[in-house]
């Protein structure tokens, strides 16, 4: 039950109006402010269009890395994502991911998570495939 | 409380009387007062003064620097910064001459000092893009290396000789292993933030496992990078932003200067986005005789990205908490993944794996 255009499409259109129509009218000292607003709208548009699948995948990947992950198949995985990340952070700090297969698996997850977040925050900075 | 010097005639009058007294002049006439775009930490004003009478009579182009209402906890106040500018000048570093410090809140509401206004541009993205600024780039890089070497010539032992009578007890001390000090500090900072940051923990754990005692402990600037020095069309005119100085490993300043996050997009020019590392290193080594250890610089480049990510998170937290609503601070929170990408890349690189 959603009306069209959706949030991502609205933000993209509003950003186009800002950049094409309004930015040329801004005095030079406020040009940077205009560009920051456009950047914030671009990030928000990408995030609104991302969907849930990638966050669900993050929870599943984290659960696979952690001892006693609990149940991540039910609807509560969204609520559990910060908790799982907190636990991974503690495992890393305690030196329990320093070596072996565990190290490689955690490094894989971290690289994947950075790429996922970079796609939203700054796709231009993504590493070459 | 923010004082608007441009609008507040009474504040200008108090400032004028303070300057006249400090300079031993009969009268100080202020003109051309304008705000300068500074950082989030301090407020800067540009102004000119005409001193009548006294030994310093004449016209001066000045910058007034005062504490901003919201300060970053790790940064020094203006009185400390004034002392650091005097120290840097005594050590032969190119800095604006510090003139008068006022700690009396009755004048402008907060501590402030005045220094000479140096010509030039500091904006990093402009310096990196416009080759007409700063003169020949290899010469600029070499000169910056020399300047940094002069900063690092200040040690706990040489301090008293350089500026007798001035206390520098406010400088954060360092253990023999400054890398470990930083790991503990940044973990404390992360623990004060709401959300977990596994990639930064990964970086901190690597820094913990690979830390080594510093070759020596010197004064470190801690924000020596493109964006924090002034250049005109001929070359360097001043090293700025002394508010984060501490005791530490001199290699940490080299790593900060060369870190990818301070190349302003010119990632192939590894010395601050302006030149290759070679001229910067050459200028540094020639000026102080100390050898630059590439492994130590690599370590401190990892530490640089962790540090900037932690500061970015703190800045975003100031926005999120409502302490200082700002789109700029909010967007700063969104640069963290770029910094994390570089942390992972540096740790996975041959240098990182060999360390």
Interface residues (C-beta under 8 A of the other chain):
Chain A: X33 X36 X37 X39 X40 X43 X82 X85 X86 X88 X89 X92 X93 X95 X97 X98 X106 X107 X110 X111 X113 X114 X115 X117 X118 X121 X122 X125 X127
Chain B: X187 X195 X196 X197 X198 X199 X201 X202 X204 X205 X209 X327 X328 X330 X331 X334 X335 X336 X337 X338 X340 X341 X344 X345 X348
